[in-house]
């Protein structure tokens, strides 16, 4: 089933364009925090109004493909507590402190005021531990062919060879950051996960050679994988122009090499003809001997 899923992806989406990959460090990833196992982290929740009584607020955790679940904070007190809710340095900030984080603490965290029907306020997505393996890879697929009626271009980022499905994928479209739409992941036969993320890019941006980068947050701090793709004709035209310039330069050089000997030969031939004409004229100017010379 996993292989069929992968093959179907390859059937409907064909890789195009010049793709570059790199392991990079991003200074900031929106709403994402990473940590190693055993660390302590603090997740921040922003409210538009002042946080007064901390106990009036609840925290929720949402795993991959799951509904948010309430975190039991009130039943614990003291240094042995894993979760601690507290005020921030700013009056509208609520902080969830998580001690001795483990891989199963990965997920999206929310806060909410318990005495109203206000929606959950997202704090951050927490990733604990590195989800990459020696088989990890990132690919970007774009649709085959171009349709004049198409208004958007669907881009699909396929991340494979993961030890878990607890990762974050987002897109950077020429500096514009977007989350895209990610699936929960597929468990492959070799025990690794494959996850896809899709985003729609406007045809105008695509034809204007927008650089579309899929960024994968794996879990370890300062470790991200990224891969970029751009409109292939941008690369093709640039390469064609450079190639044509080189061909023209070579043709000019060959032409010069061929013409120089011809110019030399023409110049030399012209001087030889001129010398011959001068010699003939000089010969014609020599006076013939008259009768007086014979009588002398």
Backbone bond lengths (Angstrom), bond angles and torsions (degrees), N, CA, C in turn:
res aa  C-N    CA-C-N  psi(-1)  N-CA   C-N-CA  omega(-1)  CA-C   N-CA-C  phi
1 X - - - 1.468 - - 1.519 111.23 -
2 X 1.346 115.59 -41.03 1.462 119.28 -179.31 1.521 110.63 -65.49
3 X 1.342 116.60 -41.74 1.458 119.58 -179.58 1.525 110.70 -66.76
4 X 1.370 116.51 -38.72 1.452 119.29 177.96 1.517 111.11 -62.01
5 X 1.341 116.15 -40.52 1.470 121.03 177.85 1.528 110.36 -59.75
6 X 1.310 116.43 -43.30 1.463 121.01 -178.91 1.522 110.97 -68.00
7 X 1.356 115.92 -41.12 1.456 119.14 -179.59 1.517 111.46 -67.57
8 X 1.339 117.26 -37.64 1.458 119.79 176.68 1.515 111.38 -61.94
9 X 1.331 114.77 -37.52 1.471 118.63 177.14 1.508 110.50 -61.15
10 X 1.326 116.76 -42.26 1.453 120.29 -178.98 1.521 111.77 -70.57
11 X 1.358 117.70 -28.75 1.454 120.35 -179.69 1.520 110.92 -70.07
12 X 1.324 116.69 -45.66 1.458 120.49 -175.59 1.518 113.27 -84.06
13 X 1.317 117.06 -20.77 1.462 121.05 -178.22 1.513 108.98 -126.11
14 X 1.304 117.60 127.35 1.457 121.83 -178.49 1.514 108.52 -115.41
15 X 1.296 115.19 131.27 1.458 119.77 -178.79 1.516 109.96 -69.28
16 X 1.342 115.58 126.96 1.456 120.87 176.70 1.513 109.11 -135.76
17 X 1.330 115.45 162.55 1.452 120.82 176.36 1.502 110.59 89.90
18 X 1.323 114.93 168.45 1.443 121.27 176.67 1.520 107.93 -90.47
19 X 1.320 116.34 120.07 1.458 122.11 -173.07 1.508 109.10 -108.95
20 X 1.315 115.77 134.35 1.452 121.30 176.58 1.500 108.84 -121.82
21 X 1.308 118.03 143.92 1.448 121.02 179.24 1.513 109.74 -127.44
22 X 1.326 115.88 154.77 1.456 120.53 -179.23 1.510 109.23 -160.76
23 X 1.302 115.42 154.85 1.462 121.34 171.10 1.513 105.70 -102.34
24 X 1.314 116.73 116.05 1.452 120.29 -170.31 1.510 110.78 -128.60
25 X 1.316 114.71 165.37 1.456 122.06 176.48 1.507 108.34 -115.73
26 X 1.316 117.14 118.40 1.453 121.51 178.67 1.513 109.13 -99.12
27 X 1.322 114.88 138.27 1.461 119.19 -176.71 1.526 111.54 -71.22
28 X 1.350 116.62 -26.07 1.465 118.14 -177.02 1.519 109.73 -152.74
29 X 1.303 116.97 130.11 1.451 122.60 173.73 1.527 106.78 -120.83
30 X 1.324 119.19 121.36 1.468 121.68 -173.47 1.522 112.75 -57.74
31 X 1.333 116.13 128.12 1.456 123.55 172.71 1.528 113.48 57.72
32 X 1.307 117.86 29.27 1.461 121.11 179.15 1.513 110.50 -129.70
33 X 1.332 115.60 133.10 1.457 121.32 174.86 1.522 108.59 -126.55
34 X 1.331 116.19 144.62 1.460 121.13 178.10 1.518 109.54 -123.75
35 X 1.322 115.46 154.05 1.462 119.97 -178.91 1.517 109.48 -157.51
36 X 1.319 115.50 153.67 1.451 121.30 172.20 1.532 108.65 -87.25
37 X 1.313 115.33 156.58 1.465 120.33 178.43 1.531 109.98 -59.01
38 X 1.349 116.00 133.56 1.459 121.41 178.02 1.514 114.45 96.49
39 X 1.306 117.90 -10.69 1.455 120.67 -179.55 1.530 111.48 -78.74
40 X 1.328 115.15 170.28 1.453 122.04 172.91 1.524 107.75 -111.13
41 X 1.326 117.10 133.82 1.454 120.98 -179.58 1.520 109.41 -127.75
42 X 1.329 115.32 158.13 1.461 122.17 176.01 1.519 108.69 -126.94
43 X 1.322 116.34 123.42 1.456 122.54 178.29 1.516 108.72 -102.33
44 X 1.313 115.97 132.97 1.464 121.48 -174.75 1.521 111.08 -106.47
45 X 1.332 115.08 133.36 1.460 121.32 177.26 1.525 108.31 -118.33
46 X 1.326 117.17 127.41 1.462 122.26 -176.89 1.523 110.36 -100.67
47 X 1.326 115.52 132.71 1.453 121.82 175.05 1.523 109.41 -116.25
48 X 1.346 114.76 155.48 1.458 118.48 178.27 1.525 110.88 -82.66
49 X 1.321 117.29 -9.98 1.469 121.00 178.57 1.524 109.05 -128.80
50 X 1.312 116.33 171.38 1.466 121.76 -173.38 1.520 112.06 -70.73
51 X 1.334 114.84 138.01 1.467 121.54 174.59 1.533 107.38 -86.22
52 X 1.318 117.67 114.61 1.462 121.09 -176.08 1.529 111.37 -100.10
53 X 1.319 117.95 -71.75 1.464 122.25 -178.53 1.531 108.67 -99.48
54 X 1.316 117.06 114.92 1.465 121.28 -175.24 1.526 110.97 -61.73
55 X 1.312 117.22 -36.46 1.462 120.99 -177.22 1.527 112.97 -67.02
56 X 1.340 116.39 -10.82 1.458 119.68 178.75 1.532 112.26 -83.34
57 X 1.309 115.50 -0.91 1.463 119.93 -176.97 1.521 109.85 -117.00
58 X 1.318 115.40 143.30 1.450 120.80 177.85 1.518 111.15 -116.22
59 X 1.339 114.24 159.16 1.465 120.75 179.19 1.523 108.99 -119.22
60 X 1.342 115.10 146.16 1.455 121.50 -177.69 1.528 109.49 -133.96
61 X 1.328 114.12 146.03 1.462 120.39 176.91 1.523 109.03 -121.38
62 X 1.348 115.56 137.45 1.458 121.15 178.78 1.523 109.17 -123.97
63 X 1.336 115.38 117.54 1.451 119.62 175.76 1.513 111.26 -82.95
64 X 1.345 116.03 174.62 1.466 120.48 -178.70 1.528 109.39 -64.84
65 X 1.335 116.84 122.92 1.448 121.84 178.74 1.511 114.21 73.12
66 X 1.320 118.58 15.14 1.462 122.23 -178.29 1.527 110.60 -117.72
67 X 1.305 116.06 165.55 1.459 121.49 173.40 1.529 109.19 -86.74
68 X 1.329 118.81 152.60 1.468 120.53 178.47 1.532 111.41 -59.55
69 X 1.324 115.52 138.85 1.468 121.64 178.88 1.526 109.13 -123.07
70 X 1.331 115.58 140.56 1.468 120.57 -178.42 1.527 110.63 -68.97
71 X 1.321 116.06 142.61 1.464 122.65 176.84 1.521 108.22 -97.97
72 X 1.313 116.39 126.53 1.463 120.74 -179.07 1.524 109.04 -80.00
73 X 1.321 115.93 107.09 1.462 121.13 -178.73 1.524 111.26 -107.49
74 X 1.317 118.30 -34.64 1.466 122.64 -172.92 1.523 113.37 -65.90
75 X 1.355 117.40 -25.82 1.469 119.61 -175.41 1.519 112.77 -80.07
76 X 1.298 117.87 -0.99 1.465 120.50 -176.64 1.515 110.26 -124.37
77 X 1.335 115.28 144.55 1.464 121.20 176.53 1.521 108.81 -151.81
78 X 1.319 115.15 150.01 1.462 119.03 177.96 1.512 112.73 100.08
79 X 1.330 115.33 -172.45 1.456 121.45 -173.83 1.519 113.27 -72.68
80 X 1.324 118.60 -18.08 1.462 121.75 -177.23 1.525 112.76 -85.61
81 X 1.305 117.60 -1.94 1.461 120.00 -178.65 1.522 110.82 -70.41
82 X 1.293 116.08 138.89 1.461 120.65 177.40 1.521 110.67 -83.81
83 X 1.339 117.02 -39.11 1.461 121.98 -179.24 1.518 109.64 -114.48
84 X 1.322 115.66 131.21 1.464 121.68 177.91 1.523 108.40 -133.45
85 X 1.334 116.75 124.59 1.456 121.86 177.65 1.523 109.14 -100.23
86 X 1.312 117.10 134.23 1.464 120.84 -176.55 1.521 110.63 -153.86
87 X 1.339 114.42 165.08 1.454 120.38 177.53 1.524 110.47 -76.87
88 X 1.327 113.94 154.41 1.453 119.60 174.57 1.507 111.59 -93.48
89 X 1.324 116.25 -178.80 1.463 121.01 179.04 1.524 111.98 -70.91
90 X 1.319 116.76 -20.89 1.455 122.45 176.77 1.524 108.25 -103.92
91 X 1.315 117.30 145.25 1.466 121.58 -169.92 1.528 114.15 -64.83
92 X 1.330 118.89 -21.85 1.469 120.04 -179.11 1.531 112.16 -105.28
93 X 1.332 116.22 22.66 1.466 121.60 -178.74 1.531 109.80 -111.66
94 X 1.343 115.30 131.66 1.453 122.51 172.83 1.530 107.87 -118.80
95 X 1.343 116.52 135.72 1.462 121.12 -174.02 1.521 110.15 -121.33
96 X 1.335 115.08 136.11 1.457 121.39 172.56 1.528 107.75 -109.40
97 X 1.320 115.37 116.25 1.469 121.13 177.51 1.530 109.14 -94.38
98 X 1.333 115.73 125.95 1.467 121.23 178.84 1.527 107.72 -116.72
99 X 1.316 115.47 120.97 1.462 120.37 -177.37 1.519 111.10 -100.42
100 X 1.326 115.88 147.40 1.469 122.65 177.08 1.533 110.53 49.41
101 X 1.321 115.61 59.29 1.465 120.02 -175.31 1.527 110.72 -65.47
102 X 1.319 115.27 146.59 1.456 123.12 177.79 1.531 109.08 -124.11
103 X 1.320 115.54 170.20 1.469 119.71 -177.45 1.521 111.60 -59.26
104 X 1.351 117.04 -35.17 1.465 119.10 -179.04 1.529 113.27 -75.33
105 X 1.337 116.79 -1.79 1.464 119.89 173.64 1.524 111.60 -83.66
106 X 1.323 116.71 -6.87 1.468 120.23 178.20 1.519 109.95 -63.74
107 X 1.297 115.89 141.37 1.462 121.08 179.38 1.515 110.79 156.56
108 X 1.318 115.67 -178.74 1.462 121.69 177.26 1.524 109.39 -96.64
109 X 1.323 116.08 134.00 1.472 121.17 -176.52 1.524 110.33 -113.93
110 X 1.352 114.13 142.17 1.460 121.91 -178.39 1.523 109.43 -133.07
111 X 1.311 114.70 155.96 1.468 119.91 171.92 1.529 108.46 -126.16
112 X 1.324 116.41 158.98 1.469 120.23 -178.86 1.520 109.60 -158.44
113 X 1.321 114.53 146.78 1.462 120.75 174.10 1.526 107.10 -79.62
114 X 1.317 117.98 121.75 1.470 121.82 -169.32 1.516 114.44 -75.89
115 X 1.344 118.47 -11.72 1.457 119.95 -175.55 1.529 111.34 -109.64
116 X 1.300 116.57 33.57 1.463 121.54 175.27 1.526 108.49 -153.98
117 X 1.315 115.53 171.21 1.464 121.10 178.62 1.528 112.00 -96.15
118 X 1.310 115.24 20.70 1.461 119.29 -179.87 1.534 110.01 -64.43
119 X 1.325 117.40 143.95 1.470 120.28 -179.93 1.531 110.92 -67.88
120 X 1.319 114.68 163.30 1.464 120.19 177.91 1.523 110.17 -64.37
121 X 1.312 115.29 139.11 1.457 122.06 178.31 1.523 108.67 -101.90
122 X 1.320 117.10 119.33 1.461 119.67 -177.02 1.517 110.96 -72.18
123 X 1.318 115.54 131.13 1.461 120.99 176.56 1.524 110.01 -92.18
124 X 1.323 117.09 -62.09 1.470 121.03 -179.22 1.510 109.36 -170.75
125 X 1.315 114.71 166.13 1.463 121.46 170.21 1.522 107.37 -102.58
126 X 1.320 115.91 125.40 1.459 121.69 -178.15 1.521 109.93 -103.74
127 X 1.328 115.74 129.98 1.457 122.13 176.14 1.520 108.51 -120.16
128 X 1.321 116.48 124.87 1.466 121.39 -177.45 1.526 108.50 -116.95
129 X 1.320 116.96 123.71 1.454 121.82 177.71 1.514 112.97 82.96
130 X 1.322 115.61 157.84 1.453 122.85 -177.63 1.523 109.79 -84.27
131 X 1.331 116.33 125.01 1.465 121.08 -179.26 1.522 113.12 -95.58
132 X 1.317 117.86 4.01 1.461 119.70 -178.30 1.519 111.19 -86.89
133 X 1.339 115.82 158.59 1.458 123.44 175.23 1.521 108.05 -134.22
134 X 1.317 115.29 -178.25 1.466 119.61 177.47 1.521 111.76 -67.96
135 X 1.323 117.43 -14.97 1.461 121.91 -179.79 1.525 112.28 -96.22
136 X 1.312 117.61 -1.41 1.468 119.90 -174.77 1.527 111.03 -63.43
137 X 1.326 114.79 138.77 1.464 120.89 178.66 1.520 109.20 -152.69
138 X 1.329 115.25 153.63 1.460 122.25 179.02 1.522 108.56 -127.13
139 X 1.321 117.37 127.69 1.457 122.82 178.01 1.521 109.05 -129.98
140 X 1.341 115.73 147.80 1.465 121.43 174.21 1.519 108.09 -117.56
141 X 1.337 115.96 131.64 1.445 122.13 179.44 1.525 109.66 -115.90
142 X 1.330 115.78 139.50 1.462 121.39 174.88 1.517 107.40 -126.66
143 X 1.338 118.94 156.66 1.465 120.73 -176.21 1.520 112.10 -67.19
144 X 1.318 115.41 149.90 1.448 121.16 178.09 1.508 109.87 -80.55
145 X 1.321 116.16 137.97 1.453 120.93 177.36 1.514 111.92 79.03
146 X 1.330 115.71 170.02 1.457 122.39 179.46 1.518 109.04 -128.26
147 X 1.317 115.85 137.51 1.457 121.52 177.56 1.521 108.66 -117.99
148 X 1.322 115.43 128.94 1.468 119.69 -178.85 1.522 111.81 -63.42
149 X 1.344 116.26 -28.79 1.459 119.75 -178.31 1.529 112.51 -81.23
150 X 1.330 117.56 -8.90 1.459 120.21 -177.70 1.523 110.60 -71.96
151 X 1.318 116.14 130.56 1.460 120.98 177.74 1.511 112.30 -97.94
152 X 1.331 116.88 -25.29 1.460 120.91 -179.97 1.523 109.62 -132.99
153 X 1.315 115.70 157.57 1.456 122.41 178.45 1.527 108.07 -114.55
154 X 1.347 118.60 119.99 1.464 119.96 178.05 1.518 111.02 -81.45
155 X 1.306 116.44 126.07 1.463 122.38 176.20 1.521 108.47 -112.06
156 X 1.310 117.10 136.04 1.462 122.18 -179.52 1.517 108.87 -123.14
157 X 1.325 115.67 128.01 1.466 122.46 176.59 1.531 107.77 -105.33
158 X 1.320 116.65 121.18 1.458 122.03 179.78 1.534 109.03 -108.14
159 X 1.326 115.77 119.70 1.463 122.22 177.68 1.523 107.31 -111.58
160 X 1.312 117.22 120.75 1.464 121.24 -176.18 1.525 110.58 -125.84
161 X 1.338 115.04 167.35 1.462 120.46 177.48 1.508 114.32 72.02
162 X 1.343 117.69 38.03 1.463 122.14 -178.18 1.531 110.16 -99.50
163 X 1.317 115.16 147.19 1.471 119.21 178.17 1.524 111.68 -79.42
164 X 1.322 117.99 -18.30 1.465 122.67 176.99 1.518 108.64 -152.96
165 X 1.323 115.81 168.13 1.459 119.67 177.77 1.521 112.07 -95.94
166 X 1.309 116.51 14.98 1.474 120.97 179.99 1.521 109.29 -91.72
167 X 1.319 116.20 79.84 1.459 122.60 177.04 1.521 107.93 -137.01
168 X 1.315 116.05 170.97 1.460 121.82 175.26 1.523 107.71 -124.91
169 X 1.326 115.54 130.93 1.464 121.36 176.73 1.522 108.53 -119.48
170 X 1.316 116.91 129.43 1.454 119.59 172.86 1.514 108.65 -141.12
171 X 1.335 115.68 168.90 1.465 122.30 -173.87 1.525 110.59 -117.08
172 X 1.312 115.10 145.80 1.461 122.22 172.30 1.520 106.71 -121.55
173 X 1.335 115.89 106.25 1.459 121.77 -178.65 1.524 108.62 -101.27
174 X 1.325 115.32 92.06 1.473 121.77 -178.88 1.524 111.40 50.66
175 X 1.329 116.92 43.90 1.459 122.54 176.79 1.511 114.38 98.56
176 X 1.332 118.21 -13.38 1.462 121.72 177.78 1.525 108.90 -92.74
177 X 1.332 117.34 121.42 1.464 122.03 -175.69 1.518 110.10 -94.39
178 X 1.326 116.25 132.42 1.460 122.01 178.13 1.525 108.96 -142.74
179 X 1.345 116.49 150.53 1.457 120.23 -176.92 1.521 112.81 -80.72
180 X 1.319 118.60 -31.90 1.452 120.36 -175.61 1.520 111.04 73.95
181 X 1.322 116.15 -172.28 1.456 122.27 180.00 1.522 109.12 -119.31
182 X 1.341 117.03 114.32 1.464 122.21 -176.29 1.523 110.49 -109.92
183 X 1.333 115.64 148.49 1.462 120.07 175.83 1.529 109.55 -94.14
184 X 1.349 117.96 167.14 1.472 120.23 -179.01 1.525 113.71 -68.07
185 X 1.319 116.74 -15.43 1.459 119.86 -179.70 1.516 112.55 106.12
186 X 1.320 115.60 155.36 1.462 122.32 178.94 1.520 109.14 -119.05
187 X 1.325 116.77 130.38 1.456 121.18 177.47 1.529 108.84 -82.84
188 X 1.320 116.75 115.93 1.457 121.86 -177.64 1.531 110.76 -81.43
189 X 1.341 115.49 171.45 1.457 121.18 -178.12 1.526 112.75 -65.33
190 X 1.340 116.82 -27.51 1.464 119.59 -179.49 1.525 112.94 -85.83
191 X 1.344 116.93 7.18 1.460 120.42 177.94 1.504 115.03 88.52
192 X 1.336 118.81 0.30 1.459 121.72 178.46 1.524 109.92 -99.01
193 X 1.327 115.05 164.19 1.458 121.46 -179.36 1.522 110.56 -104.35
194 X 1.330 114.75 147.49 1.462 122.52 171.16 1.521 107.70 -123.00
195 X 1.313 116.15 131.43 1.462 121.84 -176.57 1.525 108.69 -130.12
196 X 1.321 116.67 139.51 1.460 120.80 177.19 1.525 110.39 -118.53
197 X 1.308 114.91 148.79 1.467 122.25 175.14 1.517 107.61 -132.52
198 X 1.327 116.53 135.00 1.458 120.90 -178.04 1.520 110.45 -122.14
199 X 1.334 114.54 144.34 1.459 120.74 176.34 1.520 108.27 -142.94
200 X 1.325 116.08 148.61 1.457 121.54 178.43 1.524 108.89 -103.80
201 X 1.316 116.19 125.94 1.467 122.48 179.51 1.524 108.00 -111.79
202 X 1.311 117.10 134.55 1.461 120.14 -179.61 1.527 110.13 -62.11
203 X 1.326 115.86 146.87 1.459 120.81 -179.71 1.522 111.21 -62.19
204 X 1.333 117.15 -33.60 1.464 120.00 179.08 1.524 110.80 -62.54
205 X 1.346 116.12 -46.01 1.460 119.24 178.82 1.528 110.64 -64.85
206 X 1.324 116.26 -40.78 1.463 120.43 -178.40 1.525 111.09 -62.76
207 X 1.337 115.96 -44.82 1.465 119.59 -179.51 1.518 112.47 -73.57
208 X 1.310 116.42 -19.17 1.466 120.16 175.20 1.520 111.71 -88.17
209 X 1.339 115.29 18.85 1.465 122.32 172.50 1.525 112.68 65.11
210 X 1.344 116.75 40.15 1.461 119.97 176.04 1.531 109.25 -63.92
211 X 1.322 116.44 139.73 1.464 121.86 176.28 1.524 107.89 -91.39
212 X 1.320 116.71 114.69 1.459 122.44 -175.67 1.526 108.97 -105.44
213 X 1.318 116.69 117.03 1.459 121.80 -174.66 1.519 110.28 -117.07
214 X 1.321 115.75 127.96 1.464 122.03 173.73 1.524 107.39 -95.55
215 X 1.329 116.28 119.15 1.461 121.88 -177.94 1.526 108.50 -109.06
216 X 1.323 116.40 127.88 1.458 122.73 -177.88 1.520 109.15 -114.23
217 X 1.334 115.95 116.91 1.460 121.70 175.60 1.521 107.95 -91.05
218 X 1.331 116.69 117.71 1.459 121.17 -171.16 1.523 113.62 -90.19
219 X 1.308 119.03 -30.16 1.454 120.38 179.84 1.508 113.61 137.66
220 X 1.329 117.30 -42.08 1.461 118.86 178.07 1.523 109.53 -74.53
221 X 1.318 117.77 141.45 1.460 119.85 179.28 1.522 111.28 -58.09
222 X 1.320 115.36 139.42 1.458 122.72 175.76 1.527 113.24 63.03
223 X 1.312 117.89 24.88 1.458 119.82 176.11 1.513 109.18 -127.27
224 X 1.329 115.65 111.75 1.451 122.40 178.26 1.525 108.89 -132.30
225 X 1.320 115.27 150.38 1.451 120.40 170.36 1.507 107.41 -111.45
226 X 1.330 116.72 141.43 1.459 119.63 178.82 1.519 109.86 -141.86
227 X 1.319 115.18 152.92 1.456 122.11 176.35 1.513 107.99 -145.49
228 X 1.335 116.24 140.41 1.461 120.91 -174.91 1.523 111.03 -123.08
229 X 1.316 114.83 153.31 1.460 121.67 175.49 1.517 107.87 -146.10
230 X 1.340 116.08 147.40 1.461 120.87 176.84 1.515 108.57 -137.59
231 X 1.326 116.09 169.72 1.453 122.15 -178.99 1.520 108.89 -53.75
232 X 1.345 119.07 119.04 1.463 120.72 -172.11 1.516 114.41 -60.94
233 X 1.345 117.05 -28.86 1.455 117.78 -178.47 1.514 112.20 -67.90
234 X 1.337 116.94 -22.96 1.465 118.84 175.96 1.499 109.88 -62.53
235 X 1.331 116.61 -45.22 1.445 120.44 178.48 1.525 110.37 -69.07
236 X 1.368 116.10 -40.05 1.455 120.04 -176.41 1.511 110.60 -64.25
237 X 1.343 116.29 -44.77 1.457 118.66 -178.85 1.510 111.31 -65.79
238 X 1.299 115.75 -41.79 1.461 118.73 179.72 1.522 110.26 -61.64
239 X 1.337 116.47 -46.38 1.455 119.65 179.97 1.511 111.72 -64.58
240 X 1.362 116.94 -37.90 1.454 120.75 178.95 1.522 110.96 -63.80
241 X 1.326 116.39 -43.28 1.469 120.16 179.69 1.526 110.68 -61.74
242 X 1.326 116.09 -46.65 1.455 119.51 -179.22 1.522 110.51 -62.12
243 X 1.346 115.67 -41.03 1.464 119.44 -179.72 1.523 111.14 -64.93
244 X 1.339 116.50 -41.73 1.460 120.15 179.42 1.520 111.75 -65.46
245 X 1.322 116.57 -38.71 1.471 119.75 177.41 1.519 110.36 -61.53
246 X 1.333 115.88 -43.08 1.464 119.16 178.51 1.519 111.90 -64.16
247 X 1.345 116.76 -39.53 1.470 120.37 178.65 1.518 110.65 -64.28
248 X 1.348 116.68 -43.84 1.465 120.28 179.55 1.521 110.64 -62.64
249 X 1.321 116.52 -42.68 1.459 119.88 179.32 1.529 111.03 -61.34
250 X 1.322 116.74 -42.66 1.456 120.47 179.74 1.525 110.75 -65.80
251 X 1.348 116.54 -40.27 1.459 120.05 179.56 1.522 111.26 -64.11
252 X 1.343 115.78 -41.55 1.467 119.53 178.11 1.524 110.73 -63.03
253 X 1.334 116.36 -42.61 1.465 119.68 179.60 1.523 111.15 -61.84
254 X 1.347 116.33 -43.65 1.470 119.64 178.82 1.518 110.95 -64.69
255 X 1.336 116.31 -40.93 1.457 120.76 179.49 1.521 111.40 -61.79
256 X 1.336 115.47 -42.00 1.466 119.40 178.13 1.523 111.13 -62.66
257 X 1.349 115.58 -43.42 1.464 119.57 179.31 1.525 112.15 -62.06
258 X 1.348 116.04 -33.04 1.457 119.46 179.17 1.525 112.53 -78.59
259 X 1.316 117.07 -36.47 1.455 121.20 -175.00 1.527 113.17 -77.94
260 X 1.330 117.87 -31.92 1.462 120.04 -177.26 1.532 111.47 -59.24
261 X 1.362 119.30 -49.40 1.476 117.88 177.84 1.523 112.91 -61.63
262 X 1.364 116.39 -33.97 1.463 118.99 178.99 1.517 110.82 -66.41
263 X 1.335 115.84 -43.66 1.464 119.20 177.64 1.522 111.12 -61.16
264 X 1.347 115.98 -41.26 1.469 119.82 179.12 1.521 110.49 -63.30
265 X 1.348 116.11 -43.26 1.455 120.53 -179.52 1.519 111.21 -64.49
266 X 1.372 115.75 -43.77 1.470 119.28 178.65 1.516 110.60 -62.34
267 X 1.327 115.10 -44.07 1.465 118.63 179.98 1.527 111.10 -63.04
268 X 1.336 115.78 -42.45 1.457 119.88 -179.91 1.525 110.51 -66.72
269 X 1.341 116.75 -40.12 1.461 120.69 178.91 1.517 110.57 -64.96
270 X 1.317 115.89 -40.23 1.462 119.38 178.89 1.516 111.64 -62.71
271 X 1.322 117.36 -42.28 1.468 120.20 178.57 1.523 111.15 -66.39
272 X 1.357 117.02 -36.02 1.476 120.30 179.41 1.515 110.54 -65.99
273 X 1.342 117.31 -42.45 1.458 120.85 178.92 1.528 110.57 -65.05
274 X 1.309 115.12 -40.63 1.467 118.99 179.22 1.529 110.47 -63.59
275 X 1.313 117.05 -40.80 1.466 121.20 178.70 1.510 111.11 -64.87
276 X 1.358 115.26 -38.08 1.469 119.10 179.41 1.518 110.43 -66.43
277 X 1.364 115.93 -42.06 1.457 118.82 179.23 1.519 111.00 -63.73
278 X 1.311 116.66 -42.44 1.473 119.93 178.99 1.523 111.05 -62.17
279 X 1.335 115.65 -40.53 1.474 118.88 -179.19 1.519 110.65 -64.87
280 X 1.336 116.34 -39.57 1.452 120.37 179.86 1.523 110.47 -66.93
281 X 1.326 115.44 -41.39 1.467 118.72 178.15 1.514 111.60 -63.08
282 X 1.303 117.25 -40.29 1.465 120.54 178.65 1.527 110.59 -64.09
283 X 1.325 115.75 -37.09 1.463 119.59 -180.00 1.509 110.90 -66.80
284 X 1.308 116.54 -39.12 1.451 120.62 179.89 1.511 111.84 -68.73
285 X 1.302 117.93 -26.56 1.474 120.92 -179.20 1.534 113.22 -79.42
286 X 1.318 120.22 -11.13 1.483 121.97 -178.69 1.528 109.28 -73.34
287 X 1.355 119.56 122.87 1.494 122.00 -176.64 1.523 110.98 -70.13
288 X 1.300 114.42 140.00 1.472 119.14 177.14 1.532 109.75 -77.73
289 X 1.322 119.37 151.00 1.485 121.04 -177.47 1.529 111.49 -68.54
290 X 1.337 118.29 131.53 1.462 124.07 179.82 1.532 112.59 -88.52
291 X 1.356 118.28 177.03 1.479 121.83 -178.76 1.493 113.10 -64.96
292 X 1.316 116.07 -29.22 1.455 118.26 -178.72 1.485 114.28 -65.61
293 X 1.340 113.43 -27.73 1.454 116.13 -179.76 1.510 111.64 -74.36
294 X 1.276 114.96 -26.93 1.448 116.72 179.02 1.519 111.90 -77.00
295 X 1.323 116.22 -29.04 1.473 121.13 179.75 1.495 112.14 -81.14
296 X 1.329 115.91 -14.35 1.471 118.62 -174.12 1.525 111.55 -70.24
